[in-house]
């Protein structure tokens, strides 16, 4: 995995996190689970 790809992945994760936080779509447990899934990928 190239550095540019990795940076893109990180940016998209951060964007998703920001959207989740802004919209408060999830409770804390769901948020933890979503983050765990992202980290596993």
HTML snippet that shows the backbone in 3Dmol.js (N, CA, C, O; Angstrom):
<script src="https://3Dmol.org/build/3Dmol-min.js"></script>
<div id="view" style="width:600px;height:400px;position:relative"></div>
<script>
const pdb = `
ATOM      1  N   UNK A   1       0.850  -1.190   0.000  1.00  0.00           N
ATOM      2  CA  UNK A   1       0.000   0.000   0.000  1.00  0.00           C
ATOM      3  C   UNK A   1       0.886   1.239   0.000  1.00  0.00           C
ATOM      4  O   UNK A   1       1.712   1.427   0.893  1.00  0.00           O
ATOM      5  N   UNK A   2       0.702   2.081  -1.013  1.00  0.00           N
ATOM      6  CA  UNK A   2       1.508   3.299  -1.114  1.00  0.00           C
ATOM      7  C   UNK A   2       1.103   4.334  -0.092  1.00  0.00           C
ATOM      8  O   UNK A   2       0.017   4.282   0.483  1.00  0.00           O
ATOM      9  N   UNK A   3       1.995   5.268   0.118  1.00  0.00           N
ATOM     10  CA  UNK A   3       1.756   6.304   1.112  1.00  0.00           C
ATOM     11  C   UNK A   3       0.529   7.145   0.762  1.00  0.00           C
ATOM     12  O   UNK A   3      -0.269   7.467   1.642  1.00  0.00           O
ATOM     13  N   UNK A   4       0.373   7.500  -0.505  1.00  0.00           N
ATOM     14  CA  UNK A   4      -0.771   8.315  -0.930  1.00  0.00           C
ATOM     15  C   UNK A   4      -2.087   7.591  -0.641  1.00  0.00           C
ATOM     16  O   UNK A   4      -3.060   8.194  -0.187  1.00  0.00           O
ATOM     17  N   UNK A   5      -2.092   6.289  -0.915  1.00  0.00           N
ATOM     18  CA  UNK A   5      -3.291   5.488  -0.658  1.00  0.00           C
ATOM     19  C   UNK A   5      -3.620   5.485   0.826  1.00  0.00           C
ATOM     20  O   UNK A   5      -4.775   5.634   1.226  1.00  0.00           O
ATOM     21  N   UNK A   6      -2.585   5.312   1.632  1.00  0.00           N
ATOM     22  CA  UNK A   6      -2.762   5.278   3.079  1.00  0.00           C
ATOM     23  C   UNK A   6      -3.322   6.607   3.575  1.00  0.00           C
ATOM     24  O   UNK A   6      -4.232   6.636   4.403  1.00  0.00           O
ATOM     25  N   UNK A   7      -2.770   7.707   3.064  1.00  0.00           N
ATOM     26  CA  UNK A   7      -3.252   9.031   3.471  1.00  0.00           C
ATOM     27  C   UNK A   7      -4.712   9.217   3.076  1.00  0.00           C
ATOM     28  O   UNK A   7      -5.495   9.795   3.829  1.00  0.00           O
ATOM     29  N   UNK A   8      -5.077   8.722   1.886  1.00  0.00           N
ATOM     30  CA  UNK A   8      -6.466   8.831   1.432  1.00  0.00           C
ATOM     31  C   UNK A   8      -7.390   8.047   2.356  1.00  0.00           C
ATOM     32  O   UNK A   8      -8.469   8.514   2.722  1.00  0.00           O
ATOM     33  N   UNK A   9      -6.946   6.840   2.728  1.00  0.00           N
ATOM     34  CA  UNK A   9      -7.721   6.002   3.649  1.00  0.00           C
ATOM     35  C   UNK A   9      -7.952   6.724   4.972  1.00  0.00           C
ATOM     36  O   UNK A   9      -9.069   6.764   5.487  1.00  0.00           O
ATOM     37  N   UNK A  10      -6.880   7.291   5.507  1.00  0.00           N
ATOM     38  CA  UNK A  10      -6.963   7.994   6.792  1.00  0.00           C
ATOM     39  C   UNK A  10      -7.917   9.176   6.679  1.00  0.00           C
ATOM     40  O   UNK A  10      -8.748   9.398   7.560  1.00  0.00           O
ATOM     41  N   UNK A  11      -7.793   9.934   5.585  1.00  0.00           N
ATOM     42  CA  UNK A  11      -8.659  11.096   5.393  1.00  0.00           C
ATOM     43  C   UNK A  11     -10.122  10.686   5.317  1.00  0.00           C
ATOM     44  O   UNK A  11     -10.982  11.346   5.900  1.00  0.00           O
ATOM     45  N   UNK A  12     -10.412   9.595   4.600  1.00  0.00           N
ATOM     46  CA  UNK A  12     -11.801   9.170   4.484  1.00  0.00           C
ATOM     47  C   UNK A  12     -12.332   8.703   5.836  1.00  0.00           C
ATOM     48  O   UNK A  12     -13.496   8.938   6.161  1.00  0.00           O
ATOM     49  N   UNK A  13     -11.488   8.044   6.624  1.00  0.00           N
ATOM     50  CA  UNK A  13     -11.891   7.631   7.975  1.00  0.00           C
ATOM     51  C   UNK A  13     -12.206   8.850   8.833  1.00  0.00           C
ATOM     52  O   UNK A  13     -13.202   8.870   9.555  1.00  0.00           O
ATOM     53  N   UNK A  14     -11.350   9.865   8.748  1.00  0.00           N
ATOM     54  CA  UNK A  14     -11.560  11.078   9.534  1.00  0.00           C
ATOM     55  C   UNK A  14     -12.846  11.771   9.108  1.00  0.00           C
ATOM     56  O   UNK A  14     -13.589  12.282   9.946  1.00  0.00           O
ATOM     57  N   UNK A  15     -13.109  11.787   7.799  1.00  0.00           N
ATOM     58  CA  UNK A  15     -14.338  12.407   7.296  1.00  0.00           C
ATOM     59  C   UNK A  15     -15.561  11.685   7.839  1.00  0.00           C
ATOM     60  O   UNK A  15     -16.527  12.309   8.276  1.00  0.00           O
ATOM     61  N   UNK A  16     -15.501  10.354   7.802  1.00  0.00           N
ATOM     62  CA  UNK A  16     -16.610   9.551   8.323  1.00  0.00           C
ATOM     63  C   UNK A  16     -16.810   9.841   9.806  1.00  0.00           C
ATOM     64  O   UNK A  16     -17.938  10.028  10.263  1.00  0.00           O
ATOM     65  N   UNK A  17     -15.706   9.878  10.556  1.00  0.00           N
ATOM     66  CA  UNK A  17     -15.794  10.162  11.991  1.00  0.00           C
ATOM     67  C   UNK A  17     -16.427  11.517  12.232  1.00  0.00           C
ATOM     68  O   UNK A  17     -17.261  11.668  13.124  1.00  0.00           O
ATOM     69  N   UNK A  18     -16.029  12.516  11.429  1.00  0.00           N
ATOM     70  CA  UNK A  18     -16.557  13.862  11.589  1.00  0.00           C
ATOM     71  C   UNK A  18     -18.056  13.875  11.312  1.00  0.00           C
ATOM     72  O   UNK A  18     -18.827  14.500  12.040  1.00  0.00           O
ATOM     73  N   UNK A  19     -18.464  13.173  10.241  1.00  0.00           N
ATOM     74  CA  UNK A  19     -19.879  13.101   9.903  1.00  0.00           C
ATOM     75  C   UNK A  19     -20.670  12.463  11.038  1.00  0.00           C
ATOM     76  O   UNK A  19     -21.742  12.938  11.412  1.00  0.00           O
ATOM     77  N   UNK A  20     -20.121  11.379  11.579  1.00  0.00           N
ATOM     78  CA  UNK A  20     -20.793  10.676  12.676  1.00  0.00           C
ATOM     79  C   UNK A  20     -20.947  11.608  13.872  1.00  0.00           C
ATOM     80  O   UNK A  20     -22.018  11.692  14.474  1.00  0.00           O
ATOM     81  N   UNK A  21     -19.863  12.307  14.208  1.00  0.00           N
ATOM     82  CA  UNK A  21     -19.894  13.192  15.373  1.00  0.00           C
ATOM     83  C   UNK A  21     -20.849  14.359  15.130  1.00  0.00           C
ATOM     84  O   UNK A  21     -21.642  14.709  16.005  1.00  0.00           O
ATOM     85  N   UNK A  22     -20.773  14.965  13.930  1.00  0.00           N
ATOM     86  CA  UNK A  22     -21.635  16.104  13.608  1.00  0.00           C
ATOM     87  C   UNK A  22     -23.103  15.716  13.679  1.00  0.00           C
ATOM     88  O   UNK A  22     -23.926  16.472  14.194  1.00  0.00           O
ATOM     89  N   UNK A  23     -23.427  14.543  13.164  1.00  0.00           N
ATOM     90  CA  UNK A  23     -24.821  14.123  13.087  1.00  0.00           C
ATOM     91  C   UNK A  23     -25.278  13.347  14.317  1.00  0.00           C
ATOM     92  O   UNK A  23     -26.465  13.069  14.485  1.00  0.00           O
ATOM     93  N   UNK A  24     -24.321  13.000  15.173  1.00  0.00           N
ATOM     94  CA  UNK A  24     -24.620  12.175  16.350  1.00  0.00           C
ATOM     95  C   UNK A  24     -25.510  10.996  15.962  1.00  0.00           C
ATOM     96  O   UNK A  24     -26.522  10.724  16.609  1.00  0.00           O
ATOM     97  N   UNK A  25     -25.112  10.302  14.894  1.00  0.00           N
ATOM     98  CA  UNK A  25     -25.928   9.210  14.369  1.00  0.00           C
ATOM     99  C   UNK A  25     -25.919   8.002  15.289  1.00  0.00           C
ATOM    100  O   UNK A  25     -26.880   7.235  15.332  1.00  0.00           O
ATOM    101  N   UNK A  26     -24.825   7.838  16.025  1.00  0.00           N
ATOM    102  CA  UNK A  26     -24.643   6.621  16.796  1.00  0.00           C
ATOM    103  C   UNK A  26     -24.529   6.937  18.275  1.00  0.00           C
ATOM    104  O   UNK A  26     -24.076   8.013  18.665  1.00  0.00           O
ATOM    105  N   UNK A  27     -24.944   5.989  19.084  1.00  0.00           N
ATOM    106  CA  UNK A  27     -24.596   6.082  20.487  1.00  0.00           C
ATOM    107  C   UNK A  27     -23.152   5.601  20.632  1.00  0.00           C
ATOM    108  O   UNK A  27     -22.545   5.159  19.657  1.00  0.00           O
ATOM    109  N   UNK A  28     -22.613   5.683  21.815  1.00  0.00           N
ATOM    110  CA  UNK A  28     -21.190   5.402  22.005  1.00  0.00           C
ATOM    111  C   UNK A  28     -20.818   3.972  21.634  1.00  0.00           C
ATOM    112  O   UNK A  28     -19.754   3.736  21.060  1.00  0.00           O
ATOM    113  N   UNK A  29     -21.685   3.018  21.958  1.00  0.00           N
ATOM    114  CA  UNK A  29     -21.378   1.615  21.652  1.00  0.00           C
ATOM    115  C   UNK A  29     -21.286   1.393  20.152  1.00  0.00           C
ATOM    116  O   UNK A  29     -20.364   0.735  19.671  1.00  0.00           O
ATOM    117  N   UNK A  30     -22.250   1.946  19.407  1.00  0.00           N
ATOM    118  CA  UNK A  30     -22.236   1.797  17.955  1.00  0.00           C
ATOM    119  C   UNK A  30     -21.015   2.481  17.366  1.00  0.00           C
ATOM    120  O   UNK A  30     -20.406   1.974  16.424  1.00  0.00           O
ATOM    121  N   UNK A  31     -20.658   3.634  17.923  1.00  0.00           N
ATOM    122  CA  UNK A  31     -19.495   4.374  17.447  1.00  0.00           C
ATOM    123  C   UNK A  31     -18.227   3.544  17.651  1.00  0.00           C
ATOM    124  O   UNK A  31     -17.386   3.447  16.757  1.00  0.00           O
ATOM    125  N   UNK A  32     -18.101   2.947  18.838  1.00  0.00           N
ATOM    126  CA  UNK A  32     -16.939   2.097  19.128  1.00  0.00           C
ATOM    127  C   UNK A  32     -16.854   0.945  18.132  1.00  0.00           C
ATOM    128  O   UNK A  32     -15.777   0.617  17.635  1.00  0.00           O
ATOM    129  N   UNK A  33     -18.001   0.339  17.849  1.00  0.00           N
ATOM    130  CA  UNK A  33     -18.047  -0.793  16.929  1.00  0.00           C
ATOM    131  C   UNK A  33     -17.659  -0.352  15.524  1.00  0.00           C
ATOM    132  O   UNK A  33     -16.895  -1.035  14.843  1.00  0.00           O
ATOM    133  N   UNK A  34     -18.188   0.798  15.089  1.00  0.00           N
ATOM    134  CA  UNK A  34     -17.873   1.324  13.761  1.00  0.00           C
ATOM    135  C   UNK A  34     -16.382   1.613  13.639  1.00  0.00           C
ATOM    136  O   UNK A  34     -15.761   1.294  12.625  1.00  0.00           O
ATOM    137  N   UNK A  35     -15.812   2.218  14.680  1.00  0.00           N
ATOM    138  CA  UNK A  35     -14.380   2.525  14.662  1.00  0.00           C
ATOM    139  C   UNK A  35     -13.559   1.244  14.639  1.00  0.00           C
ATOM    140  O   UNK A  35     -12.552   1.164  13.936  1.00  0.00           O
ATOM    141  N   UNK A  36     -13.981   0.247  15.400  1.00  0.00           N
ATOM    142  CA  UNK A  36     -13.267  -1.027  15.427  1.00  0.00           C
ATOM    143  C   UNK A  36     -13.261  -1.654  14.039  1.00  0.00           C
ATOM    144  O   UNK A  36     -12.241  -2.184  13.600  1.00  0.00           O
ATOM    145  N   UNK A  37     -14.403  -1.595  13.342  1.00  0.00           N
ATOM    146  CA  UNK A  37     -14.490  -2.155  11.996  1.00  0.00           C
ATOM    147  C   UNK A  37     -13.553  -1.421  11.051  1.00  0.00           C
ATOM    148  O   UNK A  37     -12.879  -2.045  10.232  1.00  0.00           O
ATOM    149  N   UNK A  38     -13.509  -0.096  11.161  1.00  0.00           N
ATOM    150  CA  UNK A  38     -12.628   0.705  10.304  1.00  0.00           C
ATOM    151  C   UNK A  38     -11.168   0.343  10.563  1.00  0.00           C
ATOM    152  O   UNK A  38     -10.376   0.217   9.629  1.00  0.00           O
ATOM    153  N   UNK A  39     -10.818   0.177  11.846  1.00  0.00           N
ATOM    154  CA  UNK A  39      -9.428  -0.119  12.200  1.00  0.00           C
ATOM    155  C   UNK A  39      -9.012  -1.514  11.744  1.00  0.00           C
ATOM    156  O   UNK A  39      -7.844  -1.748  11.433  1.00  0.00           O
ATOM    157  N   UNK A  40      -9.965  -2.436  11.705  1.00  0.00           N
ATOM    158  CA  UNK A  40      -9.658  -3.814  11.304  1.00  0.00           C
ATOM    159  C   UNK A  40      -9.344  -3.885   9.810  1.00  0.00           C
ATOM    160  O   UNK A  40      -8.493  -4.669   9.390  1.00  0.00           O
ATOM    161  N   UNK A  41     -10.026  -3.072   9.013  1.00  0.00           N
ATOM    162  CA  UNK A  41      -9.861  -3.110   7.551  1.00  0.00           C
ATOM    163  C   UNK A  41      -8.444  -2.827   7.128  1.00  0.00           C
ATOM    164  O   UNK A  41      -8.146  -2.822   5.934  1.00  0.00           O
TER     165      UNK A  41
END
`;
const viewer = $3Dmol.createViewer("view");
viewer.addModel(pdb, "pdb");
viewer.setStyle({}, {cartoon: {color: "spectrum"}});
viewer.zoomTo();
viewer.render();
</script>
